[in-house]
C-alpha cells in the first residue's frame, strides 16, 4: 500500500519511516507525490485512496502528517466528495497554507464531479474547497476544465497555476478567484502530458558598460541610463547608500558638484529577484578655460568601443557641447556612416 522513507545522503542509509497497513485502510493507502515541510517542522502529504470515505477506485484519500524526528504518523483529514477526493500532492503557498488538487469529487453547476482545488491549514487542521472544476454559470456558462494533471505551481507573482485536459488555470488565493489563463485548442490532446509545469523567471539584466569611469566638469548636467528591459524598480546608490528621488533607470544631476564624485550603483528589482549593477565611478573637476577639452573629452562616451552591433553614444548635457556630425569608422579607418543632422 506504499511507504514513507528517508535517505541519509552522507551514509547512504535507507530508512522506512512509515508503512501503510493494508489492514488499516482508514489510515490511507497509495501515498502520492512530494512531501511538504510546514513551519512546525512536520511533513505533510496525501494518499490517493484510503480513509473512511474510500468507496471506489477514484474516491477517498487522506492528508497526513509525519514527524521526521519521532517517525510518528497521524492522519489529519479524510477527504470526501465535498472537499474533493483522489488528491494529488500539496504545495505550501506564501500565506503559510497548503494547497492541492483533487482528481474527483466536487460539484459544478451542472452536477458534474470534475475535481476541486482545496486549501488545508495545518494550524487549525481545517480544509476548504476553494473551487469546483467544470461548468459554471447557468445563463452564460464557462468551463474551468476537468481531467486535472495533478500538480500546482506557485509562480513569482504569488498566484497558483495548474493544468487540466483543456487548459491552464490560475488561482489567486488572496482574491479567492479562479480563471482560465490559456485554453488548449481542440486538436491538442493534453491528457497524457507531463504532470508538472515550471516557471522561467529572470531577475533584472542590463547591458554592461566597458567604460566605468566618467570625468566631468563642475556645474555641468549629468544623465546616465542603465539599460534594463525587465526591471520594475530602480534605486541609484552612492557608496551603497540610496540617493533620494533617483528611482528611475536614468540618474540625473542638473548641476554636478565636486561633492558628487563617488562610486555609484543601481539596484534593479523585479518579481524574480534583485540585480546590483557594476560600479560607475564619477570624478568631478573644477574645470577652467585651459582644460575645457577635459570636460568635452570625458563628457562623450561611446560604449562598447570597438563593437560589431549596437552601441550607445552618451553625451553629458553641458552647454559647451554641441554635436555637429557623427562619423562611424571601422578599425581600418574607413568611413561606414556619417550623420550631419545637427541634432
N, C-alpha and C positions, 0 to 999 in steps of 0.2 A: 504493500500500500504506500510505499515511499518512506523516505527518511530525511532527517536534517543532520548535516555533518560539518566538520571543520577540518582544515588542513593547516598545520603549522609549517610555514614556508622555510623556517630555519632548520627544523628537524625532519621535515617531510612526513610528519606524523599525522595519520588519518584517524579521526575520532568520530564515532557516531554520537550525536547529541540527542536525537530522539527518533524512535521507530514508531511509525503509525501502525496501530494494532488492528488487524482485521477483525478481531473480536470486540473492538470498541469503536465502531464506526461513528458514533456521535461525536468523537473527538476530532473527526476529519480524516480524509484519505486523499491520496494523489496531490501532494503539495506542488505548487506551480510557481515558476518564475523566481525572481530575486527576493532576498530578504531586505528589509529597510531598518536601519538603526534609528530609533527615536531619541529624543533628548534625555530620556531616563536611562539610556544605555542598553535598553532591551531591544530585541529584534522582533519585527512583525512580518507576517507573511500570510498567504492564503492557501487553502486547498480547494481544488476544483469540485470535489464531491465530499460526501460525509456530512456530519452534523445531523441535527434532529429533523431537518427538512429535506433530506435526500430521499427522493421517491422515484428517481429515474436517471437516465444517463447524463442529462444536462441540467440537473437540479441540485440543490443543496450547496454545500461548500461552507467553509468557516474562515474567520480571521483569527489567527493565533498569535501568542506572544512566547518568545523563547528568551530565557535569561542565560547568556553565554557563560556566566560565572558559575551558576549553580546547576546549569543544564535543565532547569525546571521548565516544563511546557504547560501553558494554560490556554485553553480555548476561550476566546474573548467574545465572539459574536457568531451566532448561527444565521447565515444568510437565508433569505426566503424569496418568494415571488414578488413581494412588495419592494424590498431593497434591491432585488436583483440576485440571481444565483449563478452558479458556474463561474466564479470570479477569476480574473487574471491578476497579475502581480500589482503590488501597491507602489506608489511613489510618495515621497514627502515633499510637500509644497512649502513655499516661503512663509505661509501662515502657520507652520508647525502642525498642520493636519495632514492626514494620509488620504490619498485618492486612488480609486481603482475603477475598472470596468467590469461589468458582469455580462457574460455572454448570452444569458437568457433572463426571463422574468421581466418585471416592469410592465407597464400598460400604457400604450399610446391612445390617442383619441378614437381609434377605430377598433380597439380591443386586441391589438397585436402585442405579443410578448417578445420584443426585439432586443432586450437587454437594457442596462442602465449605466449611468455614471454615478458613483456613490462617494460620500465623504465619511471618513472614520476619524474620530477624535480619541486618541488613547488617553488623554487626560480625564475624560468623562466616560469613556467606553460607550460612546453613542455612535450610531451610524445613521446617515440621512441619504435618501435617494435624491440626488440633485437633478437628474434628467432621465426621462424615458425615451429611448431611441424609437424612431418610427415616424408616423404621420401625426401632424399637429394642426389644429385649426379646422373647423368643420366647413366654414364658408370659403376660405381660401387656404386649403391645406398645403403645408410644406413638409418636406421629408428630411429628417436628420440621419437616415440610413439604418441599416442593420448589417449583420454579418461582421461584427467587430473583430479587428485583427488583434486586439488584446492589450496593447501597451500604450501608456500615456507618456508624454514628454513635457516637462516644464521648460518653456523657452525663456530666453533672457528678458523678455517683456513681462514675465511673471505669469503668463497665461498657459493653460494646459492644452496640448494638441494630441490628436489621435486619428486613426483611420479606420474606416469600415469598408464594406464591399462597394460602397457608392461614392466615397469621397473622403475629404479631410475635414475635421471639425475642430472648433476652438471653444474652450470653456473658460470663462472669466469668473473665478470664484469670488472676487471682490464684488462684482455686479450680479453674480449668480445668473449669468446669461450664457446661452449656448447658440452658436451659429455655425453654418457650413461655410468653410473658407474656400473650398475647391470641390467641385463635383466632377468625378471622373466621367468621361464621355461613355456613351452606351457600348462602344466596341472595346472598351478596356475591361478585362477580367482581372480584378484585383483580389479576388477571394483567396488566391493562393500566394499572395505577395508576402514579402518579408514582414515579420511581426513587430519590427521596431523602426522608428524614424529617428533621424539625427538632425541637429541644427548646426549649420555652419555660421558662426558669428565672429566677425573680425573686429578687434579693437582698433582704435583710430590709427591710421597710417598717414604718412606725409612724405613729401619729396625733400630729401636731404639736400642741403646746400654745400657745395665744395668750399666756398668762402665762408668762414665762420667768424671773421674779424672785420669790422667796419670802422673806418676812420672818418669822423665827421667834424664839421666846424660848428662852433658855438653859435647859438641863435638861429640856426637853420632848422627847417622842419624835417621830420623823420617819420617814414612809414615803412613797415616791413610786414609781409604776409607769409604766414606758414601755410603751405598748400596741403590741405587735407580734404578728401572727398567724403569721409564718413564720420567726422566728429560732430557731435551735437552741442558740445560745450567747450569753451576755451577760457583759459586763465593764464595771462602772462605774469611771469615772476622775475624778480631781480634778486640775485643771490638766494633763490629759493623762497623768497617772501612774496606773496601775491601783491600785484600792483592794482590799486583801486581803479575801477572803471575800465580796465584793459581786459575785456572779456569777449573779444571778437577774434577772428582769425588774423586780423591786422592790428599790430601795435602802432599807435600813432602818438607822436610827440610834436606839438606845434612849434615850440621853440626850445630846442635841446640845449642843455646847460652842461657845464663841466661835471656837476654832481650826477648827471645821468650816465656817466661812464660806469660800466659794470658788466656782469655776466647775466644774460637774460635767457630764460627758457619759457616754453609754452606747454602747459598741461592741457591735453586734449582728452575728452571723455565721451564715450557713448555707452549704450546699454551692454556692450560686450567687454568693456574694460577701460583702462587708463593708459595713455602713452605720454611720456615726457620727451620733449624734443631735445636735440643736442644743444650744447651751449652756443649762444650767439654773443660774441664779445663786442661791445661798443666802446670806442675810445673817442672822447670829445676833446678838441683842441681849440684854444682861443686864437683863431686864425687872424693873420694880418694881411696887408696888401701884398707883401712879398711872397707869402706862401699860399696865395689863393688857389694855385694849382693843386695843393694838398687837398683842399676841400673838393675841387672838381674831380680829381682822380679817384678819390675814395667815396664820392657820392654816387658814382655809377658802378654798378655791379652786374656783370654778366655771369650767369651760373646755370648749369655747369659750363666750363670752357676749358678745353675744346669739347664738342658734343656732336653726335650724329643723331639728330632728332629734335625734340622741343627743348627750348631754353627760356630762361627768364632774363629780362632786361629791367633791373631795379634802379630807379632814379630817385634820389633824395629831392624833395620839393624845395630846393634852395633857389633864391632869386637870381643867383649868379649863373644858373644852368638853364640853357635853352637848347634842346636837341634840334639841330638843323638837318642832319642827314644820318641815316643808319645804313651801314655797309657791312655785308657779311662776306668774309673771305674763307677759303679753305686753307689747309696747312701749307699749301704751296704759294699762298698769297693771291690766288686767282679770285676775282670778284664773282660771287654767286648771286648776290641780291643787293639792290640799292633802293632805299626809300627816301624820297625828298618831300614827304607830305608836310613837313614842318609842324607836326602836332605832337 
